[in-house]
Amino acid sequence: MVGEAQHPTGDVGPLDGVTVLDASRVLAGPFCTMQLGDLGADVIKIERPGVGDQTRGFRPPTYGDSDESSYYLSVNRNKRSVTLDLGCEDGRAVFRRIAREADVVVENFRVGKMDAWGLGYDDLAAENPQLVYASLSGYGEWGPDRDRAAYDIAIQAEAGMMSITGPEDGAPVRVGVAIADIGAGMYTTQAVLAALFERERTGEGQKVDVSLFDGQVAWMSYMASQYFATERPPGRMGSKHPNIAPYQALTTSDGYVVVAVSSENMWPRFCRAIDRADLTDDERFATNEARVEHRDVLDPLLDAELSAYTTAEAVELLDSEGVPASPVEDLEAVFDREQVRARGMRQSVDHPTAGVVEMSGTPMHFSRTPASVRAHPPLLGEHTDEVLAEYGYSAAEREAFEADEVV
């Protein structure tokens, strides 16, 4: 029934009972573990004592009057923070103890670092053969680039994304959010869930290896197919589509309207909407193939026609003919949309120092086991004592760890 997921019947997520030991930081790994937390997993985030995840220092901006980095807050909800020095043997021993009972480990240290610490997959799986162990890195664990440092903008450049992004005659640009990191985080979530599903059948865990570079190459999808078909690398086209026209942003009197004439029966409707029915009789524009071939004539013609309208007028006219059309919205407009609120994509959570923190919601909706924003992004080490007690450490041992700066 339509709408079933709008009113879920349960109160726990689909990963309730799954424990994730999160040794990742910055964006790709934390984005993955945030999704697992949204789905109900108990995510134990391991952070360096006194410093924490590097993104705690990514400021400004901070949230409200606090010192809390908005960047850190964006990807660390639904987690418990434990400070632990993995550079010392006592810290690594604590990590191993938690890993013996964990379902999943996620880490994005430099390739080989966890193995050097005795915290690699083979080390931990020897004591917990059901463990799903996910490693995230820039280029993966094998290949000539395995040891190279990786940053989102570099991956977008090297994996082809920047070669197809930006104005046709301008400089290449990066996509506005760190999609190499976020994409790798999403692929890691998929891989972890698949490995957990497979474990249900076999009782065995396994190693998962995901890289930012592979993720971006995979995202080339139909652009890669176009290259393979023509042996010509596609270039930058601004907002245009390489195979469909018009399918792009067009200039209005006060901004831009995005149109998507994605089928032949939409073209006459588009022409009627802008009062240029005569264009349907022009053989240069009679088919999508012809329109793609004659972009050099069609694009300036349509910009001139649409510039007679405001963006709002253009959207209304095109909507009236059933032609997909949208304004180019900024985030203020996006988060004011009723659709965003109706779908729960604007969420808030109470934070101990930042007050009420707003954030994007989860796009995953279930009818029985809802994903949700349950807990604020934790303060550094907020749950250290709690978690160590859960894993059998006495009050005296916890005090000794603190005195020795293990935690």
C-alpha positions in Angstrom: 0.0 0.0 0.0 1.3 3.5 -0.9 2.4 5.3 2.2 3.1 2.3 4.4 6.7 3.4 5.1 5.4 6.9 6.2 4.0 5.3 9.4 6.4 2.5 10.4 5.0 0.1 12.9 8.2 -0.7 14.8 10.5 1.4 17.0 13.9 -0.1 16.2 15.9 0.0 12.9 16.7 -3.0 10.7 20.3 -3.3 12.1 19.2 -3.3 15.7 21.6 -5.7 17.6 24.5 -5.1 15.2 27.6 -3.7 16.7 29.9 -1.6 14.5 33.4 -0.7 15.7 34.2 2.5 13.8 37.9 3.3 13.4 37.3 5.7 10.6 37.6 9.5 10.4 36.9 12.6 8.3 34.2 11.8 5.7 34.1 8.6 3.7 34.2 6.2 6.7 32.0 8.3 9.0 29.4 8.7 6.2 29.2 4.9 6.0 29.0 4.4 9.7 26.4 7.1 10.1 24.2 5.2 7.7 24.7 2.0 9.7 23.8 4.0 12.8 20.7 5.5 11.1 19.7 1.9 10.4 19.9 1.0 14.1 23.4 -0.4 14.6 25.3 0.4 17.8 28.2 2.4 16.3 31.2 2.7 18.7 33.4 5.5 17.2 37.1 5.3 18.2 38.8 8.7 18.4 42.3 9.8 19.4 42.4 11.1 23.0 42.5 14.9 23.3 42.1 15.4 19.5 39.4 13.2 18.1 38.3 13.0 14.5 40.1 15.6 12.5 36.8 17.1 11.4 36.2 18.4 15.0 38.8 21.0 14.0 37.3 21.8 10.7 35.9 25.2 11.7 34.6 27.8 11.1 31.7 27.4 10.9 30.7 26.2 14.3 27.2 25.5 15.4 25.4 28.3 17.3 27.6 29.7 20.1 29.5 26.4 20.7 32.9 25.2 19.4 31.3 22.3 17.7 32.3 22.0 14.0 29.3 21.9 11.7 31.3 19.5 9.5 31.8 17.0 12.3 28.1 17.2 13.3 27.0 16.5 9.8 28.2 12.8 9.7 28.5 11.6 13.2 25.0 11.2 14.7 23.8 7.9 16.1 27.3 7.0 17.4 29.0 6.6 20.8 32.5 8.2 21.1 35.3 6.3 22.8 38.7 7.9 23.1 41.4 5.3 22.6 45.1 5.6 21.8 45.7 2.9 19.1 49.4 3.9 19.1 50.0 2.0 22.4 49.5 -1.7 23.1 47.0 -1.1 25.9 44.8 0.8 23.5 45.1 -1.8 20.9 44.2 -4.5 23.4 41.0 -2.6 24.2 40.2 -2.4 20.5 40.7 -6.2 20.1 38.5 -6.9 23.1 35.6 -4.9 21.5 36.3 -6.4 18.1 35.9 -10.0 19.5 32.2 -9.2 20.0 31.6 -6.8 17.2 29.8 -7.6 14.0 31.6 -5.0 11.8 34.8 -3.0 11.8 35.2 0.0 9.5 38.5 1.7 9.1 40.1 4.2 6.7 43.7 4.4 7.9 46.6 4.4 5.4 46.9 1.0 3.7 48.8 -1.3 5.9 48.5 0.7 9.1 46.0 -1.5 10.9 48.0 -4.6 10.0 51.1 -3.0 11.4 49.2 -2.4 14.7 48.0 -6.0 14.8 44.5 -4.8 14.1 44.1 -6.0 10.5 41.5 -8.4 9.2 43.5 -11.6 9.7 44.4 -10.6 13.3 40.8 -9.8 14.3 39.2 -12.6 12.3 41.4 -15.2 14.1 39.4 -14.4 17.3 36.1 -13.5 15.6 35.6 -15.4 12.3 32.2 -13.9 11.9 33.6 -10.4 11.7 32.9 -8.2 8.6 35.9 -6.0 8.2 35.6 -3.0 5.9 38.7 -1.0 4.8 38.3 2.3 2.9 41.2 3.9 1.2 42.1 6.2 -1.7 43.1 3.7 -4.3 42.5 0.3 -2.7 44.7 -2.3 -1.1 46.5 -3.4 -4.3 47.7 -1.8 -7.5 50.5 0.7 -8.2 48.7 3.6 -6.5 47.9 1.8 -3.2 50.2 3.9 -1.1 49.4 7.3 -2.5 47.6 9.8 -0.3 44.1 10.7 -1.6 41.9 13.7 -1.3 38.4 14.1 -2.8 39.4 16.8 -5.3 42.3 14.7 -6.5 40.1 11.6 -7.0 37.5 13.6 -8.8 40.3 14.8 -11.1 42.0 11.5 -11.7 38.9 9.4 -12.0 37.4 11.5 -14.8 34.7 13.4 -12.9 36.3 16.9 -13.4 36.8 16.2 -17.1 33.0 16.2 -17.6 32.1 18.8 -15.0 32.0 22.6 -15.7 31.3 24.9 -18.6 32.2 23.8 -22.0 34.9 26.5 -22.6 35.9 26.9 -19.0 38.1 25.4 -16.4 37.2 21.9 -15.0 35.4 22.1 -11.6 34.8 19.7 -8.8 31.3 18.7 -7.8 30.2 21.0 -4.9 30.2 18.2 -2.3 32.9 15.7 -1.7 31.3 13.0 -3.9 34.4 10.8 -4.0 34.3 10.4 -0.3 30.5 10.2 0.0 30.3 7.7 -2.9 32.9 5.5 -1.3 31.0 5.7 2.0 27.8 4.6 0.2 29.6 1.7 -1.5 31.1 0.6 1.8 27.6 0.6 3.4 26.3 -1.6 0.5 29.3 -3.9 0.8 28.9 -4.3 4.6 25.2 -5.0 4.3 25.9 -7.6 1.6 28.6 -9.3 3.7 26.2 -9.4 6.7 23.5 -10.9 4.6 26.0 -13.5 3.2 27.1 -14.3 6.8 23.5 -15.2 7.7 23.9 -18.1 5.2 27.4 -19.2 5.9 28.2 -18.1 9.4 31.5 -16.5 8.2 32.6 -12.9 8.0 34.9 -11.5 5.4 37.1 -8.6 4.3 35.6 -5.7 2.3 37.9 -3.4 0.3 36.5 -0.1 -1.1 38.4 2.8 -2.6 37.5 6.4 -3.5 39.0 5.9 -6.9 37.1 2.8 -7.8 33.9 4.4 -6.7 34.3 7.4 -9.0 35.3 5.2 -11.9 32.2 3.2 -11.4 30.1 6.4 -11.2 31.2 7.2 -14.8 28.5 4.7 -15.8 26.9 5.8 -19.1 29.7 8.4 -19.8 32.2 5.5 -19.7 29.9 3.5 -22.0 29.8 6.5 -24.4 33.6 6.5 -24.4 33.8 2.8 -25.0 31.3 3.1 -27.9 33.0 6.0 -29.6 36.6 5.9 -28.4 36.3 9.6 -27.8 36.4 10.9 -24.2 33.4 13.0 -23.4 34.1 16.6 -22.4 32.5 19.3 -20.3 29.1 20.4 -21.3 27.9 22.5 -18.4 24.5 21.3 -17.4 23.8 19.7 -20.7 23.2 16.0 -21.3 25.4 14.3 -23.9 22.5 12.3 -25.4 19.4 14.4 -24.9 18.4 17.9 -25.9 17.1 20.1 -24.5 18.1 18.7 -21.1 19.9 21.5 -19.3 19.6 24.8 -17.5 18.3 27.6 -19.7 18.6 31.4 -19.0 15.5 33.2 -17.8 15.1 36.9 -17.1 16.0 36.5 -13.4 18.1 33.3 -13.3 17.8 29.8 -14.7 15.2 27.1 -15.3 16.2 23.4 -15.7 14.3 21.5 -18.4 14.2 17.8 -19.2 12.7 17.1 -22.6 13.5 13.4 -22.2 11.2 11.9 -24.8 10.0 12.8 -28.3 6.4 13.4 -27.2 7.6 16.1 -24.8 9.2 18.2 -27.5 5.9 19.5 -29.0 4.6 20.2 -25.5 7.7 22.2 -24.7 7.4 24.2 -27.9 3.7 25.0 -27.1 4.6 26.1 -23.6 7.1 28.7 -24.9 4.8 29.7 -27.7 7.1 28.4 -30.4 5.0 25.6 -31.9 6.7 26.3 -35.2 9.9 24.7 -34.0 8.3 21.3 -34.3 8.3 21.8 -38.1 12.0 22.5 -38.3 13.8 19.4 -39.5 16.9 20.4 -37.5 14.9 19.8 -34.3 12.4 17.1 -35.4 14.0 14.3 -33.4 16.2 14.1 -30.3 19.0 12.9 -32.5 18.6 16.0 -34.7 18.4 18.3 -31.7 21.6 16.9 -30.3 23.3 17.3 -33.6 22.2 21.0 -33.9 22.8 22.1 -30.3 24.9 25.0 -31.7 21.7 26.5 -33.1 19.1 25.2 -30.6 20.8 26.3 -27.4 21.1 30.1 -28.1 17.6 30.0 -29.6 16.0 28.5 -26.5 18.0 30.8 -24.2 16.6 33.8 -26.1 13.1 32.5 -25.9 13.2 31.7 -22.2 14.8 35.0 -21.3 11.5 36.6 -21.9 10.1 34.9 -18.8 11.0 34.9 -15.1 12.0 31.5 -13.7 8.7 31.2 -11.9 6.8 32.0 -15.1 8.8 29.5 -17.1 8.2 26.7 -14.6 4.5 27.4 -14.5 4.2 27.4 -18.3 6.2 24.2 -18.7 4.4 22.5 -15.8 1.1 23.3 -17.6 2.2 21.2 -20.5 3.6 18.4 -18.4 7.3 19.2 -19.2 9.6 18.6 -16.3 11.0 22.0 -15.2 12.6 23.2 -12.0 14.3 26.4 -10.6 17.9 26.1 -9.5 17.4 26.3 -5.7 19.9 27.2 -3.0 19.9 25.3 0.3 17.7 27.9 2.1 15.0 27.2 -0.5 15.6 23.5 -0.4 15.1 23.1 3.3 12.1 25.4 3.3 10.3 23.0 0.9 7.3 21.3 2.2 8.4 18.1 0.4 11.6 18.1 2.5 9.7 18.4 5.7 7.1 15.8 4.6 9.7 13.2 3.9 11.6 13.9 7.1 14.7 15.2 5.3 15.1 18.1 7.8 15.8 16.7 11.2 16.9 18.1 14.5 18.5 16.7 17.6 19.4 18.1 21.0 23.1 18.5 21.6 24.8 19.0 25.0 26.8 22.1 23.9 25.4 23.2 20.6 21.7 23.2 21.5 19.2 22.1 18.9 21.3 20.9 15.9 19.6 20.6 12.5 20.8 18.2 9.8 19.7 16.3 6.7 17.6 13.3 7.5 18.0 9.8 6.2 16.6 8.9 2.7 15.9 5.3 3.7 12.3 4.6 4.8 10.9 1.3 6.1 7.4 0.2 7.0 8.4 -1.8 10.1 12.0 -1.0 11.1 12.5 2.7 10.7 15.8 4.4 10.1 16.0 7.4 12.4 18.1 10.2 14.0 18.2 8.9 17.6 21.2 10.4 19.1 23.3 13.6 18.8 26.8 13.5 17.4 28.8 12.7 20.5 31.2 14.8 22.4 34.8 13.6 22.3 35.0 10.6 24.5 31.5 11.0 25.8 30.9 7.3 26.0 34.4 6.0 26.9 33.6 5.0 30.5 30.2 3.5 29.5 31.6 1.4 26.7 34.6 0.1 28.6 32.4 -0.9 31.5 30.1 -2.8 29.0 33.2 -4.7 27.7 34.2 -5.8 31.2 36.7 -3.3 32.4 36.6 -2.5 36.1 36.4 1.0 37.5 40.1 0.6 38.6 41.1 -0.4 35.2 39.3 2.5 33.6 40.9 4.9 36.0 44.3 3.5 35.2 43.7 3.9 31.5 42.8 7.5 32.0 45.9 8.1 34.2 48.1 6.5 31.6 46.4 8.5 28.7 45.3 5.3 27.0 41.9 6.8 26.8 
